[in-house]
Amino acid sequence: MSALRPLPESIQQRLDWESQEQRLRAHSPPDKQTYVDALNHVRLTLETAFAEGCDVTDLVQARAATMDRLLISAWAGMALDQEETLGLAAVGGYGRGDLHPGSDVDILILFQNGISPGIEERLGAFVTFLWDIGLELGHSVRNLEDCSREAAADITVATNLLESRPLTGPESLFSELESRISPERMWNSRAFFCAKLDEQEARHQRFGETAYRLEPNLKESPGGLRDIQMIGWVTQRHFGSSALAELVAHGFLTQAEYHDLMDGQAFLWRVRFALHMLSGRKEDRLLFDYQRRLANLLGFSDHDHNLAVEQFMQQYFRTVMELERLNEMLLQHFSEAILLDETDDDIVPINRRFQARRGFLEITHPRVFRQYPPALLEVFLLLQQHPDLKGIRASTIREIRCHRGLIDDNFRQDLACRSLFMEILRQPHGVTEQLRRMNRYGVLAAYLPAFALIVGRMQYDLFHVFTVDEHTLAVIRNLRRFASSEHDEELPECSRLFRRIPKPELLYLAGLFHDIAKGRGGDHSELGAEEAREFCLRHGLALYDANLVGWLVRAHLLMSLTAQRRDISDPDVIMEFASQVGNTMRLNYLYLLTVADIRGTNPKLWNSWKNSLLNNLYASTQRMLRRGLDNPPDQDELVGEVQTHALELLKSRGVDEEHCFAIWNDFDVDYFLRHSADEIAWHTRAIHEVDEEDLPLVQVRQETARGSTEIFLYTEDHPHLFALTSTALTQLGLDIVDARIITTSSHRTLDTFLVLEDTGQPIDNPFRVQEIGRLLKERLKEPDRRPNMVRRSTPRQLKHFDVPTEVSFAPHTHHLRTVLKISTADRPGLLSRIGIILTDCQVKVHNAKIATAGEQADDVFYISNLDDTPISDPERQALIASRLREALEIGATDPPPRELAV
């Protein structure tokens, strides 16, 4: 018996397979080089056909068809075809007849009961031969009883065998296998569906519950090829046919939906085929290593404000979103057909347009949306108002999809529709869930045309993990978490503050619009602010509220940039920020939006350090606003407050006031402005207790109020100290997030470094603390020793971004400092490298603000000449900039592509 796949007509002539088969059969046993040559011929032919635009379906089916013939030839060449109780079958993806260039060739060697030692030896030689000619082989050798037992115990084995396709062997053997794994013997339709549904949910969780990652897996991620296969498996088990076209005949898909499904599969197949070509192996992750070259290979090109790679990835994300929609609808159909008892058909009326059937919401008749278009929004509001509902019936999901075209300008101007949309945002429950559902069904993009432009849009960087639409919905989810008491322990300050804001829906609108103008060119904050304001006014909001939402969108980056890139211990910075915010109401809304935005950009970005930065900025600004912008505190008042508080702490720990002032007389005003009372008390007590001969003093606190580990150094001042310290901390694998360098009048240095582990968390290991203290003390005892440049390998992802190094200088407004800004590609040991260059240029570092966004580092240094004068000479600035650029330019480029037939 044989079920050979036919060779597609478009490929037959190219392959000239008849002459290939003659060469393969000319040797018995089979000749390795002849088979290797045949495989290379197939690879080069199919790659050329791909480059010339051949239908990818023909290509993957042609590879499966040629593999059939090659395996059968090798089987016969080893005389295995003469064994009447032995058969060879294709299983898995190969069994479906779809084989990509790097896909595993999965086979089953099937036998009746036992096999003789002689045959076993020949089977071993057959499998070894297939490995030797370069096939990525997945093989199993089982008798019928093995197949029955393992398939009954493991749904994965059962699925694999479900797709088995005989290649050669007795028909009776395969007929018996088909009978043994039939629904009557194991895994009936209901059990199979439940097991596969659980399998899909676990897979979606494993791959992040979203396809919208920087480097998605086009096979396993939600909306990927595995979701299409899932539909096929359930179809085959329930209807006995693997042809997805059967779903049209059974009423599960319309003809248009079937074409959408096939078009989506064809696109993902084309991407996967190209990905295997470029990587030279089985690779299903859309890694940065390949994204640019895939975009070019698939015909995309750069345009203004939209790179080829971003266009390609947007098409990918939109494709998987559509496939997710179809997967959801079909699984809901299957659930209703397979799991629900047809006799349990109680209908619960909800209103004239909607009713509940078996716990699912459905329209009362097929003309509902046509007769009353606002019902396209009402359906989502009803789900919020009836939390006992389990979802929407598949037939109603289809009607929503079919009637999205009704959402036009007239629909958007309808007062009923505007009221419904605002009601959805004002509900106490289900806001995030229903906005996500609206996005999945395409309703949100239809109602907000500007939102449609960001659906599936990615930004080619390491900072934004999600597509813009997915990020936007994640921000709203984060805002909603502040409203839920069950998440109070997550960010208590935000939860308390959220309950004090009068209109949460304004915050959700700001979240919805904050990135809506991404990718259009120009300032997306300004463009989005105007759209947000107009939307609010059209939806009946008061002018004050509309202006507040518009301002939040315009200023949504202000707090984050101020906290991370400016010295928020400087009263002038706080005064400037407070003036831009204007009042406490705006500050409250902006603080909540900023936290939600950072946490929704990249889960790895949020940590206790960023939380502390924003908390400190919020608290300082709130004090400034309460005091009044026209009544800022003077320097003496600020210093007096912090000293008074520090003295209280020190007295409680046994240090008297006289000793404190004896130490403080050596410090300048800058020290007291840039450190908290707690830090000053800690430093003072340590200095008080140390003897001169024990210097340098190194103190480490594992976690502080600043959300990081704090390292305090007290020693003789030296130009190399910043470079020495930053290099040592880099060698210890620590990330420096803040550095403050104060020089006393007696030429001692008070250096404070705030550090995190590379996980983004403070140090929690006391032995690690001891290691840090020991290494720093050793280094600081030899300050004249020039530190060596740290050499650490650059992570794979960072290598694919060419970030230019930009260096700029600016005078500091009130201090004798120069502000040095460096924007460059992030990499391990960057701060150490900068520190060494500045030391070589005889530059003294007084303060450093370290900010990294994905692949880009934006660091700010407050520097001076060694005599504490500003660096204002243009020639000296140019020399320092030149040295920095020379040291920091790394030219991260893609590795050379594998040579292809094209």
Summary of the structure (lengths in Angstrom):
residues: 902
radius of gyration: 33.4
end to end distance: 38.3
largest distance: 102.8
contacts: 2987
relative contact order: 0.05
helix: 56%
strand: 12%
